[in-house]
């Protein structure tokens, strides 16, 4: 029997003894009157008044011997020291505490606050109760979770022992709420659109497939944050909408890519991509300041200052600069030769010029620190964007470039139903030829456009932005990343 299993069996016996003594090892209620943070924050008042308080938390340490112990209990707001002695709690309760309580248990203590000889704020307990008996021992602080996989698999313990991870979880919440607040303050309406779709639209991505038993139809988990649905809301007369939620792409994993992640998309009627760029720059600065308190970051080896002038990067010119390829003049064979020369990975299945050009751009992108916007993207890789009126070969599209990566994508939305139908047809041809990321033909959406949609700017960003500003991988910045099931012995 392993040491851990031996401890586990011993604690199970303690649970039985607790029950035999007439107590529940997992009571339903507590008598908590204050959080640990509140107790410490009003310490002088409590010490002077000698008011009894009930505090709760997980027992993280226990020091002492004989008839007195000091323990540290930690709730979600902080840690406080508790003095438990036989003279105050009584011999029966004290023996109960010494024999049946372990580090890791959740407990409730009652008492008054006082200052120790070492000037440490402490609760002098006159009663102690079990709230939740732990069966498995917590890992030792310095010898516990070592492998990155184990930390991600047992994220709850990683958060418990690592203040930086707890802070990351809190910042993640601030990040998304800052986006929400920014948009609501500017008149955007938060909406919810379907997660299950009969046509996976709004992005170039491979969807997860499922089956809807009640309706007897195949469905897909959405690959965009309700892009086509939100555009239908523009048709319906709404002028500013946004959605924050989960979306799913059945594709490869990398430090920047996940299959199940949070995304935000907004749609703004009577606005174009240039207005979108102005709003997005303002929003990113707001997000950074609210979440991190700064506009200067070190990301992936780049120094990124969001307060500096945001550059404009021309798609064709940038690729020419770094690869010496003119994407308008070069054929697919020439581009493929350059891809091989640069030793870039690509999938021959569904390979076409649009995919080839995109591979070259992603190579070039890695050399750009930003902040700035990619503009003049070819229409072939922008099936939902409006054509630039001055140059119909490029889209009215922009991408946020930070630290060598795309961290946001927007465009003047295509609202010409005939043009949209033709582009869907071209996308369907690519899909039929093996390109699993090409978009599906959405007849319902085209029909909605035929009723008329105003000029609209759409924009989306994912939690990749948060991970970049944290300078961590996307996987590390998820609270509970998806893991392969662990095989049981």
C-alpha positions as CSV (number, residue, x, y, z in Angstrom):
1,X,0.0,0.0,0.0
2,X,1.3,3.4,-1.0
3,X,1.9,6.1,1.7
4,X,-1.0,8.2,0.1
5,X,-3.4,5.2,0.2
6,X,-2.4,4.5,3.8
7,X,-3.2,8.1,4.7
8,X,-6.5,7.9,2.8
9,X,-7.6,4.8,4.6
10,X,-6.7,6.3,8.0
11,X,-8.8,9.4,7.2
12,X,-11.8,7.3,6.2
13,X,-11.6,5.7,9.6
14,X,-11.6,9.2,11.2
15,X,-14.8,10.0,9.3
16,X,-16.4,6.9,10.8
17,X,-15.3,8.0,14.3
18,X,-16.6,11.5,13.7
19,X,-20.0,10.1,12.8
20,X,-19.9,7.7,15.8
21,X,-19.4,10.8,18.1
22,X,-22.6,12.2,16.7
23,X,-21.1,14.8,14.3
24,X,-21.4,15.1,10.6
25,X,-18.0,15.3,8.8
26,X,-19.8,17.3,6.1
27,X,-22.4,19.5,7.7
28,X,-24.8,21.6,5.6
29,X,-24.5,24.9,7.3
30,X,-21.9,27.2,8.9
31,X,-22.3,30.0,11.4
32,X,-19.7,32.2,9.6
33,X,-20.1,35.9,10.5
34,X,-17.1,37.4,8.7
35,X,-14.6,36.6,6.1
36,X,-11.0,36.4,7.1
37,X,-10.3,39.6,5.2
38,X,-13.1,41.4,7.0
39,X,-11.9,40.2,10.4
40,X,-8.3,41.3,9.7
41,X,-9.5,44.6,8.2
42,X,-11.5,45.5,11.2
43,X,-9.1,43.9,13.7
44,X,-8.8,47.0,16.0
45,X,-12.5,47.3,16.4
46,X,-13.0,43.6,17.1
47,X,-10.1,43.5,19.5
48,X,-11.4,46.4,21.5
49,X,-15.0,45.2,21.6
50,X,-14.1,41.6,22.3
51,X,-17.0,40.6,20.0
52,X,-17.2,36.9,19.2
53,X,-16.8,36.1,15.5
54,X,-17.2,32.9,13.5
55,X,-14.5,32.3,10.9
56,X,-14.1,29.4,8.4
57,X,-11.6,28.1,6.1
58,X,-9.2,25.3,5.0
59,X,-6.6,24.4,7.7
60,X,-3.3,24.9,5.9
61,X,-0.9,24.4,8.8
62,X,-0.8,23.3,12.5
63,X,1.9,24.1,15.0
64,X,2.1,23.2,18.6
65,X,2.0,20.4,21.1
66,X,0.6,19.4,24.5
67,X,-2.5,21.5,25.3
68,X,-2.2,24.3,22.7
69,X,-1.9,24.7,18.9
70,X,-1.6,27.5,16.4
71,X,-3.3,26.8,13.1
72,X,-3.7,28.9,9.9
73,X,-7.1,28.7,8.2
74,X,-7.6,30.1,4.7
75,X,-10.9,31.1,3.0
76,X,-11.3,32.7,-0.4
77,X,-10.3,36.1,0.9
78,X,-7.2,35.3,2.9
79,X,-5.5,33.5,5.8
80,X,-5.7,34.1,9.5
81,X,-4.0,32.5,12.5
82,X,-6.1,30.7,15.1
83,X,-5.1,29.8,18.7
84,X,-6.7,26.6,19.9
85,X,-6.0,25.5,23.5
86,X,-7.6,23.0,25.8
87,X,-8.4,25.6,28.5
88,X,-10.6,27.5,26.1
89,X,-12.3,24.9,24.0
90,X,-12.6,22.2,26.7
91,X,-10.8,18.8,26.8
92,X,-13.4,16.9,24.8
93,X,-13.3,19.3,21.9
94,X,-9.6,19.7,22.1
95,X,-9.0,16.0,21.9
96,X,-11.5,15.8,19.1
97,X,-9.5,18.4,17.2
98,X,-6.1,16.9,17.9
99,X,-7.1,13.3,17.0
100,X,-9.5,13.7,14.1
101,X,-8.6,16.9,12.3
102,X,-5.9,17.1,9.6
103,X,-4.3,19.7,7.5
104,X,-6.5,20.2,4.5
105,X,-9.8,19.9,6.4
106,X,-12.3,22.8,6.3
107,X,-13.1,24.0,9.8
108,X,-15.2,26.6,11.7
109,X,-13.8,28.5,14.7
110,X,-15.5,30.8,17.2
111,X,-13.7,33.3,19.4
112,X,-12.3,36.8,19.9
113,X,-9.4,38.5,18.1
114,X,-6.2,39.4,19.9
115,X,-2.6,40.3,19.2
116,X,0.1,37.8,20.1
117,X,3.4,38.7,21.7
118,X,4.9,38.6,18.2
119,X,2.2,41.1,17.1
120,X,0.4,38.6,14.9
121,X,-3.4,39.1,14.5
122,X,-5.0,35.9,15.8
123,X,-8.3,34.5,16.8
124,X,-8.4,33.0,20.3
125,X,-10.9,30.1,19.7
126,X,-13.3,28.8,22.3
127,X,-14.9,26.4,19.9
128,X,-13.9,24.5,16.7
129,X,-16.0,22.3,14.4
130,X,-15.4,20.3,11.3
131,X,-17.0,21.6,8.1
132,X,-15.5,19.2,5.5
133,X,-13.2,16.3,6.1
134,X,-10.4,15.9,3.5
135,X,-9.6,12.3,2.6
136,X,-6.5,12.8,0.4
137,X,-3.6,14.8,1.8
138,X,-2.6,18.0,0.2
139,X,0.7,17.8,-1.7
140,X,3.7,19.3,0.1
141,X,4.4,22.9,-0.9
142,X,7.8,22.2,-2.3
143,X,7.5,18.6,-3.2
144,X,4.0,18.4,-4.6
145,X,2.9,18.9,-8.2
146,X,6.0,18.9,-10.3
147,X,5.0,18.0,-13.9
148,X,3.2,20.6,-16.0
149,X,0.6,17.9,-17.0
150,X,-0.2,17.1,-13.4
151,X,-0.6,20.8,-12.6
152,X,-3.1,21.2,-15.4
153,X,-4.9,18.0,-14.6
154,X,-5.2,19.0,-10.9
155,X,-5.6,22.6,-11.6
156,X,-7.6,23.1,-8.3
157,X,-4.4,22.2,-6.4
158,X,-2.2,24.3,-8.6
159,X,-4.5,27.3,-7.9
160,X,-4.5,26.4,-4.1
161,X,-0.7,26.4,-3.9
162,X,0.2,28.9,-6.6
163,X,-0.9,32.6,-6.0
164,X,0.1,33.5,-9.6
165,X,-2.4,31.0,-11.0
166,X,-5.1,32.3,-8.7
167,X,-4.3,35.8,-9.8
168,X,-4.5,34.7,-13.4
169,X,-8.0,33.3,-12.9
170,X,-9.0,36.6,-11.3
171,X,-7.5,38.7,-14.2
172,X,-9.2,36.5,-16.7
173,X,-12.5,37.6,-15.2
174,X,-11.5,41.2,-15.2
175,X,-10.4,40.9,-18.9
176,X,-13.8,39.7,-20.1
177,X,-15.7,42.1,-17.9
178,X,-13.6,45.0,-19.2
179,X,-14.6,44.1,-22.7
180,X,-18.3,43.8,-21.7
181,X,-18.2,47.1,-19.8
182,X,-16.5,48.9,-22.7
183,X,-19.0,47.8,-25.2
184,X,-22.1,48.3,-23.0
185,X,-20.9,51.9,-22.2
186,X,-20.9,52.6,-25.9
187,X,-24.4,51.3,-26.5
188,X,-23.8,47.7,-27.6
189,X,-26.4,45.1,-26.6
190,X,-25.2,41.8,-25.3
191,X,-26.9,38.9,-27.0
192,X,-26.9,35.1,-27.0
193,X,-27.0,33.1,-30.3
194,X,-27.1,29.3,-30.9
195,X,-24.2,27.0,-30.0
196,X,-25.6,24.2,-32.1
197,X,-26.0,25.0,-35.8
198,X,-27.1,23.1,-38.9
199,X,-24.5,25.0,-40.9
200,X,-21.2,25.9,-39.2
201,X,-20.6,29.4,-40.5
202,X,-18.7,32.6,-39.8
203,X,-15.1,31.4,-40.0
204,X,-12.7,29.2,-41.8
205,X,-12.4,26.2,-39.4
206,X,-13.2,22.5,-39.1
207,X,-16.2,22.1,-36.8
208,X,-17.1,19.4,-34.2
209,X,-20.0,17.3,-35.4
210,X,-22.8,15.8,-33.3
211,X,-26.3,14.4,-33.7
212,X,-29.6,16.0,-32.4
213,X,-31.7,13.1,-31.4
214,X,-34.9,15.0,-30.8
215,X,-34.9,16.6,-34.3
216,X,-33.1,13.7,-36.0
217,X,-30.5,15.9,-37.7
218,X,-26.8,16.4,-37.8
219,X,-25.5,19.5,-36.1
220,X,-22.2,21.3,-35.6
221,X,-20.8,23.1,-32.6
222,X,-20.4,26.8,-33.6
223,X,-17.0,27.9,-34.9
224,X,-17.7,31.6,-34.6
225,X,-19.4,33.8,-31.9
226,X,-22.7,33.9,-33.7
227,X,-21.4,35.9,-36.7
228,X,-24.2,35.0,-39.1
229,X,-26.8,35.2,-36.4
230,X,-25.6,38.7,-35.2
231,X,-25.7,39.9,-38.8
232,X,-29.3,38.7,-39.0
233,X,-29.9,41.0,-36.0
234,X,-28.6,43.8,-38.1
235,X,-31.2,42.8,-40.7
236,X,-33.8,42.9,-37.8
237,X,-32.9,46.5,-37.0
238,X,-30.5,46.3,-34.1
239,X,-27.5,48.5,-34.6
240,X,-24.9,47.4,-32.0
241,X,-24.7,43.9,-30.7
242,X,-22.0,41.7,-29.1
243,X,-21.6,38.2,-27.7
244,X,-19.1,36.6,-25.3
245,X,-19.1,32.8,-25.2
246,X,-17.5,29.5,-26.0
247,X,-16.8,28.3,-29.5
248,X,-15.3,25.1,-30.8
249,X,-12.8,24.2,-33.6
250,X,-11.8,20.6,-34.2
251,X,-8.3,21.5,-35.2
252,X,-4.7,21.1,-34.0
253,X,-3.3,22.3,-30.8
254,X,-0.5,24.8,-30.4
255,X,0.6,27.5,-27.9
256,X,-1.8,29.8,-29.6
257,X,-4.7,27.5,-30.6
258,X,-7.3,25.7,-28.6
259,X,-10.4,23.7,-29.6
260,X,-12.7,25.0,-26.9
261,X,-12.3,28.6,-26.0
262,X,-13.9,32.0,-25.2
263,X,-14.5,34.5,-28.0
264,X,-16.1,37.9,-28.3
265,X,-17.6,39.3,-31.5
266,X,-19.4,42.7,-32.0
267,X,-21.4,44.0,-34.9
268,X,-21.9,47.7,-35.5
269,X,-24.3,48.9,-38.1
270,X,-23.6,52.0,-40.3
271,X,-19.9,51.6,-39.5
272,X,-17.0,50.5,-41.8
273,X,-13.7,48.8,-41.0
274,X,-11.8,52.1,-40.5
275,X,-14.3,53.1,-37.8
276,X,-13.8,49.6,-36.4
277,X,-10.0,50.0,-36.2
278,X,-10.4,53.2,-34.2
279,X,-12.9,51.6,-31.8
280,X,-10.7,48.5,-31.4
281,X,-7.5,50.4,-30.7
282,X,-9.4,52.3,-28.0
283,X,-10.9,49.0,-26.6
284,X,-7.5,47.3,-26.4
285,X,-6.0,50.1,-24.5
286,X,-9.0,50.1,-22.1
287,X,-8.7,46.3,-21.6
288,X,-5.0,46.4,-20.9
289,X,-5.3,49.3,-18.4
290,X,-8.3,47.7,-16.6
291,X,-6.8,44.2,-16.4
292,X,-3.1,44.8,-16.0
293,X,-2.7,48.4,-15.1
294,X,-0.3,49.1,-17.9
295,X,0.0,49.5,-21.7
296,X,3.5,48.1,-21.9
297,X,4.1,44.4,-22.2
298,X,6.9,41.8,-22.9
299,X,5.3,39.2,-25.1
300,X,7.0,36.2,-26.8
301,X,10.3,38.1,-26.8
302,X,8.8,41.3,-28.2
303,X,8.4,44.7,-26.4
304,X,4.9,45.8,-27.1
305,X,3.7,49.3,-26.2
306,X,0.0,49.8,-26.8
307,X,0.3,53.5,-26.2
308,X,2.5,54.1,-29.3
309,X,1.2,54.8,-32.8
310,X,-0.5,51.7,-34.2
311,X,1.0,50.9,-37.6
312,X,-0.7,49.7,-40.8
313,X,0.8,46.6,-42.5
314,X,-0.2,46.0,-46.1
315,X,-0.7,42.3,-46.8
316,X,0.9,42.1,-50.2
317,X,3.8,44.5,-49.4
318,X,4.6,42.7,-46.1
319,X,4.8,39.3,-47.8
320,X,6.9,40.7,-50.6
321,X,9.2,42.3,-48.0
322,X,9.9,39.0,-46.1
323,X,9.6,36.4,-48.9
324,X,10.2,38.3,-52.2
325,X,7.0,36.8,-53.5
326,X,4.4,38.9,-55.3
327,X,1.2,37.1,-54.4
328,X,-0.7,38.7,-57.3
329,X,1.8,37.6,-59.9
330,X,3.0,34.3,-58.5
331,X,1.2,31.0,-59.3
332,X,0.5,28.3,-56.8
333,X,3.6,26.3,-57.8
334,X,5.9,29.3,-57.2
335,X,4.3,29.9,-53.8
336,X,4.6,26.2,-52.8
337,X,8.3,26.2,-53.7
338,X,8.8,29.2,-51.4
339,X,6.9,27.4,-48.6
340,X,9.1,24.4,-49.0
341,X,12.2,26.6,-49.1
342,X,11.2,28.2,-45.9
343,X,10.5,24.8,-44.4
344,X,6.9,25.7,-43.5
345,X,4.5,22.9,-42.6
346,X,1.3,22.6,-44.7
347,X,-1.3,20.1,-45.5
348,X,-1.6,18.9,-49.2
349,X,-5.2,18.0,-48.6
350,X,-7.3,20.8,-50.0
351,X,-4.2,22.9,-50.8
352,X,-5.0,25.9,-53.0
353,X,-3.6,29.3,-53.7
354,X,-5.6,31.0,-51.0
355,X,-4.3,28.6,-48.4
356,X,-0.7,28.9,-49.8
357,X,-0.8,32.7,-49.6
358,X,-2.1,32.5,-46.0
359,X,0.8,30.2,-45.0
360,X,3.3,32.8,-46.3
361,X,1.5,35.6,-44.5
362,X,1.6,33.7,-41.2
363,X,5.4,33.2,-41.7
364,X,5.8,37.0,-42.2
365,X,3.5,37.9,-39.3
366,X,5.8,36.3,-36.8
367,X,8.4,39.0,-37.5
368,X,6.1,41.9,-36.6
369,X,6.0,43.2,-33.0
370,X,3.1,45.6,-33.4
371,X,0.8,47.1,-32.2
372,X,-0.8,47.6,-35.6
373,X,-3.4,46.5,-38.1
374,X,-3.0,44.3,-41.1
375,X,-4.9,45.7,-44.1
376,X,-5.6,45.1,-47.7
377,X,-6.1,41.3,-47.3
378,X,-7.0,39.5,-50.5
379,X,-10.7,38.8,-51.1
380,X,-10.0,35.1,-51.6
381,X,-9.2,34.6,-48.0
382,X,-12.0,36.9,-46.8
383,X,-15.3,35.2,-47.8
384,X,-17.5,37.3,-45.5
385,X,-15.8,40.7,-46.0
386,X,-16.9,43.5,-48.3
387,X,-14.7,44.4,-51.2
388,X,-12.6,47.5,-51.0
389,X,-14.3,50.1,-53.2
390,X,-11.0,51.4,-54.6
391,X,-9.5,47.9,-55.1
392,X,-12.0,45.1,-55.5
393,X,-9.3,42.5,-55.2
394,X,-8.8,43.2,-51.5
395,X,-11.2,43.2,-48.6
396,X,-12.2,46.0,-46.2
397,X,-10.6,43.9,-43.5
398,X,-8.2,44.4,-40.6
399,X,-6.4,42.2,-38.2
400,X,-4.8,43.3,-34.9
401,X,-1.1,42.3,-34.9
402,X,0.7,41.9,-31.6
403,X,4.0,40.1,-30.9
404,X,4.0,38.2,-34.2
405,X,0.4,37.0,-34.1
406,X,-3.1,37.9,-35.0
407,X,-5.0,39.0,-32.0
408,X,-8.3,40.2,-33.4
409,X,-10.0,40.2,-36.8
410,X,-12.6,42.5,-38.2
411,X,-14.0,43.8,-41.5
412,X,-16.7,45.8,-43.3
413,X,-19.2,43.0,-43.5
414,X,-20.4,41.8,-46.9
415,X,-24.1,42.8,-47.3
416,X,-24.5,42.2,-51.0
417,X,-26.5,38.9,-51.1
418,X,-25.6,38.1,-54.7
419,X,-21.8,38.5,-54.1
420,X,-22.2,36.5,-50.8
421,X,-23.9,33.7,-52.6
422,X,-21.1,33.5,-55.2
423,X,-18.5,33.5,-52.6
424,X,-20.3,30.7,-50.7
425,X,-20.3,28.7,-53.9
426,X,-16.5,29.2,-54.3
427,X,-16.0,28.2,-50.7
428,X,-18.2,25.1,-51.2
429,X,-16.1,24.1,-54.2
430,X,-12.9,24.3,-52.1
431,X,-14.7,22.3,-49.3
432,X,-15.7,19.6,-51.9
433,X,-12.1,19.5,-53.1
434,X,-11.0,18.6,-49.6
435,X,-10.5,21.9,-47.8
436,X,-12.1,21.1,-44.4
437,X,-11.7,24.7,-43.3
438,X,-13.6,26.3,-46.2
439,X,-17.0,27.7,-45.4
440,X,-20.3,25.9,-45.9
441,X,-23.0,27.4,-48.1
442,X,-25.6,29.0,-45.7
443,X,-28.8,29.5,-47.7
444,X,-30.7,30.9,-44.8
445,X,-28.1,33.6,-44.3
446,X,-28.2,34.6,-48.0
447,X,-31.9,34.8,-47.8
448,X,-31.7,37.1,-44.8
449,X,-29.3,39.4,-46.7
450,X,-31.8,39.6,-49.5
451,X,-34.1,41.4,-47.1
452,X,-31.4,44.0,-46.7
453,X,-28.6,44.5,-44.1
454,X,-27.1,48.0,-43.5
455,X,-23.4,48.7,-43.9
456,X,-21.9,46.9,-40.9
457,X,-18.5,46.5,-39.2
458,X,-17.8,43.2,-37.4
459,X,-14.9,42.3,-35.1
460,X,-13.8,39.4,-33.0
461,X,-11.1,38.5,-30.5
462,X,-10.5,35.4,-28.5
463,X,-8.8,34.5,-25.2
464,X,-5.6,34.4,-27.2
465,X,-5.3,38.1,-26.5
466,X,-5.4,37.5,-22.8
467,X,-2.8,34.8,-23.0
468,X,-0.5,37.1,-25.0
469,X,-0.9,39.9,-22.5
470,X,-0.1,37.4,-19.8
471,X,2.8,36.1,-22.0
472,X,1.7,32.5,-21.5
473,X,0.4,29.8,-23.8
474,X,-3.3,29.7,-24.4
475,X,-3.5,26.4,-22.6
476,X,-1.9,27.7,-19.5
477,X,-4.4,30.6,-19.4
478,X,-7.5,28.4,-19.4
479,X,-8.8,27.6,-15.9
480,X,-9.4,23.9,-16.7
481,X,-7.9,23.0,-20.1
482,X,-9.1,19.8,-21.8
483,X,-6.9,16.8,-20.9
484,X,-6.9,13.2,-22.0
485,X,-8.5,11.0,-19.4
486,X,-6.0,9.6,-17.0
487,X,-5.7,5.8,-17.2
488,X,-6.5,4.3,-13.8
489,X,-4.2,1.7,-12.4
